Amino acid sequence: MDADDLRSLFKVLTYGTPATRRALAERVAVDPHPDMSLVLVATVRSSEPRELKDRCLEVLQVMAAAGDPTASEFLDELNLPV
């Protein structure tokens, strides 16, 4: 992911509505970005604010439900439902 992608992701996660975050997750699940899941997972595991971590987890759950294998594996590790 380049810096522009990371800034866009941060804006959606920070300021986006649930619908905006869902649209992002569904779009990424259909046209996978190789690093998106890894960035989201790293953020969930980081010391970032709880709200940002929760929103990353929300996006990962939608991605997993749409068939993203990396997101699914991460949620399995945490024993969270898809």
C-alpha positions in Angstrom: 0.0 0.0 0.0 1.3 3.4 -0.8 0.9 6.5 1.4 -2.2 7.7 -0.5 -3.9 4.4 0.1 -3.1 4.5 3.8 -4.4 8.1 4.1 -7.6 7.2 2.3 -8.1 4.1 4.5 -7.5 6.2 7.6 -10.1 8.7 6.5 -12.7 6.1 5.9 -12.0 4.4 9.2 -12.0 7.6 11.2 -14.7 9.7 9.5 -16.7 7.2 7.5 -20.2 6.0 8.3 -20.9 2.3 8.9 -22.2 2.2 5.3 -19.0 3.7 4.0 -16.9 1.2 5.9 -19.1 -1.7 4.6 -18.8 -0.4 1.0 -15.0 -0.3 1.4 -14.9 -3.8 2.8 -17.1 -5.2 0.1 -15.1 -3.5 -2.6 -11.8 -4.8 -1.2 -13.2 -8.4 -0.9 -14.3 -8.4 -4.6 -11.0 -6.8 -5.8 -8.5 -7.7 -3.1 -5.7 -5.4 -2.2 -2.9 -7.6 -1.1 -1.9 -5.5 1.9 -5.3 -4.3 3.1 -6.1 -7.2 5.4 -2.6 -7.0 6.8 -2.8 -3.3 7.6 -6.2 -3.8 9.3 -4.9 -6.8 11.3 -1.8 -4.8 12.4 -4.0 -1.9 13.5 -6.3 -4.2 15.5 -3.2 -5.6 17.3 -1.7 -2.1 17.8 -1.9 0.5 20.5 -4.1 2.7 18.4 -7.3 4.1 19.9 -10.0 1.6 20.7 -12.5 3.1 18.2 -10.1 2.8 15.3 -9.3 -0.8 16.3 -13.0 -1.6 16.5 -13.6 -0.1 13.0 -10.8 -2.1 11.6 -12.3 -5.2 13.1 -15.7 -4.3 11.6 -14.2 -4.0 8.1 -12.3 -7.3 8.5 -15.6 -9.1 9.5 -17.3 -7.7 6.4 -14.3 -8.7 4.2 -14.4 -12.2 5.7 -18.1 -12.6 5.1 -17.5 -11.6 1.5 -14.8 -14.3 1.1 -11.5 -12.6 1.9 -9.3 -15.5 3.2 -6.8 -13.4 5.1 -9.5 -11.7 7.0 -11.2 -15.0 7.7 -8.0 -16.5 9.0 -7.4 -13.6 11.4 -11.0 -13.8 12.7 -10.5 -17.5 13.2 -7.4 -16.8 15.3 -9.4 -14.5 17.5 -12.3 -16.9 17.5 -14.7 -14.2 16.3 -17.8 -14.8 14.1 -17.8 -13.8 10.5 
